[in-house]
Amino acid sequence: MKTFLGFLGFVLFTQGIGGLAYELTDGRFHLWAGLTHKAGFLHGYEIYASIGLIVLSVALFAARESVNRSRSPS
């Protein structure tokens, strides 16, 4: 479970950073567009979605650390 949360957090973090890089550089990083530009319902909200992905990834990293602590013997 810890590995899965870490992997998912990493993927969401890179997608969020890539979406921000794409939006803030006016599309110069076209290969980094990622999830936020593939979903049509996010049109106009790409920056907010990218920030949301970064925040969600930080939450997943915190959950990964929490899983590690809860399984250790007391």
GITAKA-V887216 format. One line per field, one symbol per residue. burial: # if it has 16 or more other C-alpha atoms within 10 Angstrom, else .. Layout:
BEGIN
burial=???
END
This chain:
BEGIN
burial=....##..##.############........######........##.###.######.##.##..........
END
